[in-house]
Amino acid sequence: MTEPIPRSAAQPTAGGLRQRSKARKLENIRRTARELFVERGYDATTTRAIAKRAGIGLGTLFTYAADKRDLLFLIFNDELIELATQAFARENSAPIFVDRLVMVFHDFYAYFVRQPNLARFLLRELTFYTYGPEARRFQEHRDQIVAGVAALVKRARTDGLVASAEDDMTVARAIFDIYTAEIRRWLADDSRMPNLAQGLATLRRMLQLLVEGLRPFAAGRLD
């Protein structure tokens, strides 16, 4: 007598089919939104146009994103979270603390320089971005970077590269604030293609200023 084939092996469950269908639909929405934002620009693209090209109803679109801004972050969130994971997982033991920081932030600069127009919209729209299903995920990404930088600060203390009365998380937030300000400034001019080397060089100078402080030196500038 032939033994019955387990349901999981014989055919997908209804729940599994629904999940795969939902994943395909999400990827279709993400791809369509990216295409239209690139073709028409973020401001000129409507959620109705995205839904139409994606072949879904407007109501269906809003089950995946609260609004157009949420759609923009839907494009980036998965990639940014993965990027941060990879950046902080890499071995990073440069003898100068600022070089360790630039090594991490290099990955984000390199990511944004490949799509500067979309990145400009992203950085513009994240101000006070607190509402929508993708808002929480973006905030988690931001916290992931700050926590990663705090771990770098802690290690730099152990290595004798950092000495501060402030706790690691406070120092990390200051570093993150410099990074976000500089990457905005670097991408601000939409009349030109951002120069990766120049952007990182300026970031390094700003981070060096933080690390060195404004104290006078008896024997010249530290490198």
DORO-799502 format. One line per 8 residues: their letters; for each residue x, y, z of N, C-alpha, C, CB. Coordinates in steps of 0.02 Angstrom, whole numbers, m for minus. Glycine has a CB too. Layout:
BEGIN
A> X,Y,Z,X,Y,Z,X,Y,Z,X,Y,Z ~ ...
//
This chain:
BEGIN
MTEPIPRS> 43,m60,0,0,0,0,44,62,0,m48,1,62 ~ 29,108,m45,68,169,m50,53,215,8,56,205,m117 ~ 106,237,41,95,283,97,73,351,71,159,290,140 ~ 27,384,107,5,451,85,62,500,88,m54,476,128 ~ 65,543,38,116,595,36,96,650,84,127,622,m36 ~ 141,671,129,124,725,175,101,787,137,184,743,220 ~ 54,822,166,26,880,132,80,931,114,m27,913,175 ~ 129,941,159,181,991,146,222,973,86,225,998,207
AAQPTAGG> 229,905,72,268,885,14,224,880,m49,302,818,28 ~ 160,865,m39,117,855,m97,97,920,m130,55,817,m76 ~ 82,970,m91,60,1034,m119,69,1089,m68,m14,1030,m143 ~ 80,1150,m92,88,1206,m45,24,1218,m7,109,1269,m83 ~ 31,1239,54,m28,1257,93,m57,1323,67,m11,1263,168 ~ m119,1335,84,m150,1398,63,m112,1458,92,m224,1400,85 ~ m89,1450,155,m52,1505,186,13,1518,150,m38,1489,259 ~ 47,1463,128,110,1472,91,99,1506,25,143,1405,81
LRQRSKAR> 46,1487,m9,30,1520,m73,15,1594,m64,m30,1485,m106 ~ m22,1609,m12,m38,1679,1,25,1720,16,m87,1685,60 ~ 71,1690,55,132,1725,71,174,1738,9,172,1686,122 ~ 178,1688,m35,218,1698,m96,185,1749,m142,226,1631,m133 ~ 119,1747,m145,83,1796,m186,93,1866,m158,7,1779,m188 ~ 91,1872,m93,102,1937,m62,173,1962,m74,88,1933,14 ~ 222,1917,m70,292,1936,m82,302,1959,m154,339,1878,m66 ~ 271,1924,m201,276,1944,m272,245,2011,m284,243,1891,m318
KLENIRRT> 187,2022,m253,153,2085,m261,194,2143,m231,83,2083,m229 ~ 224,2130,m174,266,2181,m141,326,2198,m185,290,2156,m73 ~ 358,2148,m214,415,2161,m257,394,2198,m320,450,2095,m276 ~ 335,2183,m346,309,2218,m405,297,2292,m388,244,2186,m429 ~ 268,2306,m330,256,2375,m309,322,2411,m300,216,2376,m243 ~ 370,2379,m267,436,2410,m255,470,2427,m322,480,2364,m213 ~ 469,2379,m368,502,2390,m433,467,2446,m472,502,2325,m474 ~ 401,2445,m472,362,2495,m509,373,2565,m481,288,2478,m509
ARELFVER> 371,2571,m416,382,2636,m384,451,2663,m401,373,2631,m308 ~ 502,2620,m398,569,2643,m416,572,2667,m488,620,2586,m405 ~ 543,2629,m533,543,2648,m604,512,2717,m614,506,2596,m646 ~ 454,2728,m584,419,2791,m594,454,2849,m560,347,2786,m569 ~ 482,2838,m501,518,2891,m467,579,2912,m508,540,2869,m397 ~ 611,2864,m541,669,2880,m582,647,2915,m646,709,2816,m599 ~ 594,2890,m678,571,2918,m742,542,2988,m735,520,2873,m772 ~ 499,2997,m685,461,3059,m679,484,3105,m623,388,3043,m670
GYDATTTR> 523,3077,m577,540,3114,m517,490,3099,m462,542,3189,m530 ~ 512,3106,m401,469,3088,m344,408,3133,m341,508,3093,m279 ~ 417,3198,m348,361,3245,m339,308,3236,m393,387,3316,m340 ~ 329,3218,m454,281,3213,m510,246,3145,m512,316,3226,m575 ~ 269,3098,m474,239,3031,m474,182,3028,m424,292,2978,m459 ~ 126,2999,m444,69,2991,m399,61,2918,m379,4,3017,m433 ~ 29,2907,m323,15,2839,m302,m32,2805,m351,m15,2837,m230 ~ m76,2843,m382,m121,2815,m431,m83,2788,m492,m173,2867,m454
AIAKRAGI> m32,2826,m513,9,2804,m570,48,2740,m552,58,2859,m591 ~ 72,2736,m491,108,2676,m470,62,2616,m470,139,2686,m400 ~ 2,2624,m441,m45,2570,m439,m65,2547,m509,m108,2591,m400 ~ m76,2595,m554,m96,2578,m622,m43,2537,m658,m112,2641,m662 ~ 20,2560,m653,74,2524,m688,85,2455,m656,138,2564,m687 ~ 77,2451,m590,87,2388,m555,29,2339,m568,95,2400,m481 ~ m26,2365,m596,m83,2322,m611,m124,2302,m550,m60,2261,m645 ~ m127,2348,m501,m165,2335,m441,m211,2395,m426,m118,2320,m380
GLGTLFTY> m258,2384,m382,m301,2439,m361,m265,2485,m311,m365,2412,m330 ~ m290,2546,m308,m259,2595,m262,m266,2570,m189,m292,2664,m270 ~ m323,2540,m173,m333,2514,m105,m283,2460,m88,m403,2487,m98 ~ m267,2417,m137,m217,2365,m126,m149,2396,m114,m214,2317,m186 ~ m133,2447,m152,m69,2481,m143,m61,2506,m71,m62,2539,m192 ~ m115,2533,m44,m111,2562,23,m110,2510,79,m170,2609,33 ~ m118,2447,61,m107,2395,112,m33,2381,121,m144,2330,93 ~ 8,2404,74,80,2394,78,118,2457,99,106,2369,11
AADKRDLL> 88,2514,88,120,2577,105,66,2628,122,165,2603,47 ~ 80,2670,173,30,2718,195,20,2775,147,49,2745,263 ~ 73,2794,112,71,2851,67,132,2848,20,69,2919,106 ~ 141,2900,m20,195,2900,m68,263,2899,m34,190,2960,m114 ~ 270,2935,20,333,2935,56,349,2866,83,331,2986,114 ~ 300,2831,107,310,2763,131,334,2718,74,246,2735,163 ~ 308,2730,13,330,2691,m45,403,2704,m60,288,2709,m106 ~ 424,2766,m52,495,2782,m64,540,2743,m16,507,2858,m55
FLIFNDEL> 521,2740,47,561,2703,95,553,2628,87,542,2724,166 ~ 497,2607,59,489,2536,44,543,2513,m6,418,2524,15 ~ 562,2556,m51,614,2541,m100,681,2530,m65,620,2597,m152 ~ 696,2572,m15,763,2574,13,773,2532,76,780,2644,28 ~ 722,2522,116,732,2495,183,770,2429,185,666,2487,217 ~ 748,2380,146,781,2315,147,854,2321,129,746,2266,100 ~ 869,2360,77,937,2368,54,980,2404,107,939,2407,m11 ~ 952,2455,139,991,2492,190,1004,2449,251,953,2555,210
IELATQAF> 956,2410,272,965,2367,330,1020,2315,316,900,2331,350 ~ 1018,2286,257,1070,2237,237,1138,2271,231,1051,2203,171 ~ 1139,2331,204,1201,2369,196,1233,2382,264,1188,2434,160 ~ 1193,2402,313,1220,2416,379,1247,2353,411,1166,2447,424 ~ 1212,2297,402,1235,2233,430,1303,2215,402,1184,2177,415 ~ 1311,2222,337,1374,2205,305,1431,2253,325,1366,2206,229 ~ 1414,2317,329,1466,2367,345,1496,2356,413,1436,2437,341 ~ 1455,2339,462,1480,2330,530,1507,2260,543,1426,2346,580
ARENSAPI> 1492,2213,498,1517,2145,507,1589,2138,482,1472,2095,471 ~ 1610,2184,439,1677,2181,410,1731,2194,463,1684,2231,353 ~ 1787,2160,457,1844,2172,502,1868,2244,494,1903,2122,487 ~ 1875,2278,550,1890,2350,547,1937,2367,604,1824,2393,551 ~ 2002,2365,591,2051,2376,644,2104,2426,623,2084,2310,663 ~ 2085,2477,584,2133,2528,564,2162,2561,626,2099,2581,518 ~ 2226,2583,623,2257,2612,683,2232,2682,701,2331,2615,672 ~ 2195,2713,656,2167,2780,668,2091,2773,671,2189,2831,613
FVDRLVMV> 2062,2798,725,1990,2789,737,1948,2818,680,1970,2820,803 ~ 1966,2877,656,1927,2908,603,1925,2864,540,1955,2977,586 ~ 1980,2830,527,1982,2785,469,1933,2726,478,2053,2759,458 ~ 1925,2704,538,1876,2651,551,1805,2675,535,1880,2627,625 ~ 1791,2737,554,1725,2765,541,1713,2774,466,1717,2831,577 ~ 1763,2802,432,1756,2814,361,1748,2748,323,1816,2854,333 ~ 1781,2696,346,1774,2630,315,1702,2607,316,1820,2579,349 ~ 1667,2619,371,1597,2600,377,1553,2645,333,1574,2605,451
FHDFYAYF> 1562,2711,339,1518,2757,303,1532,2756,228,1527,2827,330 ~ 1590,2732,207,1605,2726,136,1551,2685,100,1674,2693,125 ~ 1527,2632,132,1477,2589,101,1412,2626,86,1462,2528,145 ~ 1393,2671,131,1332,2709,122,1340,2762,67,1310,2742,188 ~ 1397,2796,68,1412,2844,15,1412,2810,m54,1480,2880,27 ~ 1445,2752,m58,1449,2715,m121,1380,2692,m144,1495,2655,m114 ~ 1337,2675,m96,1269,2654,m113,1229,2712,m141,1233,2625,m51 ~ 1232,2770,m109,1193,2827,m130,1219,2857,m195,1192,2879,m76
VRQPNLAR> 1284,2853,m208,1311,2883,m269,1288,2846,m332,1387,2885,m266 ~ 1267,2784,m323,1241,2746,m380,1171,2768,m400,1240,2671,m364 ~ 1135,2803,m356,1067,2826,m370,1055,2893,m335,1015,2773,m346 ~ 1093,2944,m354,1092,3008,m317,1024,3043,m318,1143,3054,m345 ~ 988,3038,m374,923,3074,m376,873,3044,m327,894,3071,m447 ~ 868,2977,m327,824,2945,m279,848,2957,m208,819,2870,m293 ~ 914,2957,m198,941,2968,m131,924,3038,m105,1018,2958,m131 ~ 924,3087,m150,906,3155,m129,834,3158,m104,915,3204,m188
FLLRELTF> 789,3124,m140,720,3122,m117,715,3086,m50,675,3087,m169 ~ 751,3032,m43,750,2994,19,772,3037,78,794,2932,13 ~ 828,3071,71,855,3111,126,810,3171,141,926,3134,110 ~ 778,3197,89,732,3253,100,670,3230,139,711,3284,34 ~ 644,3172,121,581,3149,149,587,3117,218,549,3100,102 ~ 648,3101,240,653,3066,304,644,3113,364,720,3032,310 ~ 646,3179,353,637,3226,408,568,3216,439,644,3299,383 ~ 568,3204,505,506,3192,542,466,3133,514,464,3255,542
YTYGPEAR> 501,3084,487,469,3026,459,452,2977,515,514,2992,405 ~ 391,2980,538,371,2938,596,307,2898,583,361,2982,656 ~ 273,2909,527,209,2877,515,213,2830,455,154,2930,504 ~ 182,2773,460,180,2725,405,217,2662,423,209,2756,342 ~ 199,2606,390,231,2542,407,306,2540,395,199,2487,368 ~ 330,2580,348,402,2580,334,440,2628,379,414,2599,262 ~ 405,2673,413,438,2721,458,474,2685,514,388,2771,486 ~ 441,2637,545,471,2601,600,534,2564,577,421,2552,631
RFQEHRDQ> 530,2534,518,587,2497,492,646,2544,477,568,2458,430 ~ 631,2603,453,686,2650,440,717,2673,506,661,2711,400 ~ 676,2684,556,703,2704,621,746,2648,651,646,2721,669 ~ 727,2585,638,768,2529,660,835,2529,625,731,2462,648 ~ 834,2545,561,897,2550,523,942,2604,552,882,2565,448 ~ 912,2662,567,951,2717,597,981,2696,664,906,2780,606 ~ 940,2663,705,964,2640,770,1018,2587,762,906,2612,811 ~ 1012,2546,709,1063,2495,695,1131,2528,681,1041,2451,635
IVAGVAAL> 1131,2582,644,1194,2617,629,1223,2647,692,1183,2672,576 ~ 1181,2680,731,1206,2712,792,1235,2660,840,1150,2752,828 ~ 1200,2603,846,1225,2550,890,1291,2522,864,1174,2494,896 ~ 1297,2516,797,1359,2492,768,1417,2540,780,1351,2482,694 ~ 1403,2605,774,1455,2655,787,1473,2654,861,1430,2727,767 ~ 1424,2646,906,1439,2642,977,1486,2584,992,1374,2635,1018 ~ 1476,2528,957,1521,2471,966,1592,2488,943,1494,2409,928 ~ 1597,2526,889,1662,2549,865,1696,2595,916,1656,2585,798
VKRARTDG> 1656,2638,947,1682,2684,998,1708,2643,1058,1628,2734,1021 ~ 1669,2595,1078,1689,2553,1135,1755,2517,1121,1634,2502,1152 ~ 1761,2490,1061,1823,2455,1043,1881,2504,1039,1814,2418,976 ~ 1868,2565,1013,1921,2614,1008,1946,2635,1077,1896,2675,969 ~ 1901,2637,1126,1923,2651,1195,1971,2597,1218,1861,2656,1243 ~ 1952,2534,1206,1994,2478,1226,2062,2482,1192,1960,2412,1209 ~ 2063,2504,1129,2125,2508,1091,2165,2572,1107,2110,2506,1018 ~ 2138,2614,1151,2173,2675,1170,2169,2731,1119,2244,2660,1183
LVASAEDD> 2118,2728,1074,2111,2778,1022,2061,2832,1040,2090,2745,958 ~ 2020,2820,1089,1968,2868,1110,1969,2875,1185,1897,2845,1086 ~ 1965,2937,1208,1958,2951,1279,1909,3008,1287,2028,2969,1312 ~ 1850,2991,1312,1798,3041,1320,1758,3027,1384,1750,3043,1259 ~ 1737,3080,1417,1696,3072,1477,1624,3053,1458,1696,3137,1518 ~ 1606,3063,1395,1538,3046,1372,1534,2971,1360,1520,3085,1307 ~ 1473,2943,1368,1464,2872,1357,1466,2856,1282,1398,2848,1388 ~ 1475,2793,1267,1484,2771,1198,1426,2791,1153,1495,2697,1195
MTVARAIF> 1364,2784,1178,1306,2798,1137,1301,2873,1121,1243,2775,1172 ~ 1318,2915,1168,1317,2988,1156,1368,3006,1103,1330,3027,1220 ~ 1428,2979,1108,1479,2991,1057,1455,2966,989,1546,2957,1077 ~ 1424,2907,989,1399,2878,926,1346,2922,894,1371,2808,938 ~ 1302,2951,935,1250,2995,907,1282,3058,876,1200,3016,963 ~ 1333,3084,908,1368,3143,879,1400,3125,812,1421,3169,928 ~ 1430,3066,809,1461,3044,746,1407,3034,693,1500,2978,756 ~ 1351,3003,711,1297,2992,664,1269,3058,639,1241,2950,696
DIYTAEIR> 1262,3107,682,1237,3172,662,1283,3205,610,1229,3218,723 ~ 1348,3198,620,1395,3226,570,1388,3189,504,1468,3220,596 ~ 1382,3124,507,1374,3085,445,1311,3106,408,1370,3010,462 ~ 1254,3112,442,1192,3129,407,1194,3200,379,1133,3122,455 ~ 1225,3246,416,1231,3315,390,1275,3317,329,1259,3362,445 ~ 1331,3281,331,1378,3283,275,1352,3248,213,1443,3251,296 ~ 1316,3193,222,1291,3159,163,1235,3199,130,1265,3088,181 ~ 1198,3236,169,1148,3282,141,1182,3337,101,1104,3313,196
RWLADDSR> 1234,3366,130,1270,3420,97,1303,3395,32,1324,3450,143 ~ 1330,3335,36,1364,3306,m22,1316,3294,m80,1397,3239,m2 ~ 1254,3274,m65,1205,3259,m116,1162,3320,m136,1160,3204,m93 ~ 1171,3376,m102,1124,3432,m108,1121,3461,m179,1143,3486,m60 ~ 1177,3465,m213,1178,3497,m279,1156,3448,m332,1249,3524,m294 ~ 1094,3454,m355,1069,3406,m404,1090,3422,m476,994,3403,m400 ~ 1133,3474,m484,1156,3491,m551,1220,3453,m570,1169,3566,m555 ~ 1246,3414,m524,1309,3377,m537,1304,3307,m508,1370,3415,m507
MPNLAQGL> 1350,3265,m532,1356,3198,m504,1400,3201,m444,1384,3147,m557 ~ 1379,3177,m386,1420,3180,m326,1486,3142,m336,1383,3152,m266 ~ 1540,3170,m310,1605,3139,m314,1618,3100,m250,1661,3193,m326 ~ 1625,3035,m256,1631,2992,m197,1693,3008,m156,1633,2919,m218 ~ 1750,3015,m189,1812,3028,m153,1809,3095,m116,1872,3028,m202 ~ 1782,3146,m148,1777,3212,m116,1729,3210,m57,1754,3264,m166 ~ 1673,3175,m65,1626,3170,m10,1655,3136,50,1565,3133,m33 ~ 1691,3082,40,1722,3046,96,1778,3086,127,1748,2979,72
ATLRRMLQ> 1815,3124,86,1869,3165,113,1841,3219,160,1910,3197,56 ~ 1786,3250,139,1754,3301,181,1726,3270,245,1698,3338,142 ~ 1695,3212,239,1669,3178,298,1726,3163,346,1634,3112,277 ~ 1782,3141,320,1839,3125,363,1862,3187,401,1896,3095,322 ~ 1865,3244,368,1886,3306,401,1838,3324,457,1889,3364,351 ~ 1773,3317,446,1725,3335,497,1729,3286,557,1654,3334,467 ~ 1738,3223,542,1745,3174,596,1810,3184,634,1741,3103,568 ~ 1863,3203,599,1926,3216,631,1920,3275,679,1981,3230,580
LLVEGLRP> 1882,3325,658,1871,3383,701,1836,3363,766,1829,3437,664 ~ 1787,3318,760,1753,3293,820,1801,3254,865,1694,3249,801 ~ 1839,3210,835,1883,3167,874,1939,3207,908,1914,3113,829 ~ 1967,3255,872,2020,3296,901,1994,3349,948,2060,3329,846 ~ 1934,3373,935,1908,3428,975,1939,3494,953,1922,3416,1050 ~ 1927,3546,990,1951,3613,973,2007,3636,1020,1894,3663,974 ~ 2036,3589,1054,2089,3608,1101,2153,3628,1063,2103,3550,1150 ~ 2194,3672,1092,2257,3690,1061,2307,3632,1067,2286,3755,1092
FAAGRLD> 2353,3628,1020,2405,3577,1022,2473,3609,1031,2403,3535,958 ~ 2512,3578,1073,2579,3604,1087,2627,3587,1031,2605,3577,1153 ~ 2616,3531,996,2664,3508,946,2630,3494,880,2700,3446,971 ~ 2587,3538,859,2557,3531,792,2494,3489,793,2608,3500,745 ~ 2467,3481,734,2403,3446,724,2412,3371,726,2372,3467,658 ~ 2365,3336,756,2364,3264,753,2340,3241,685,2322,3235,809 ~ 2363,3183,663,2338,3155,600,2290,3098,615,2396,3129,556
//
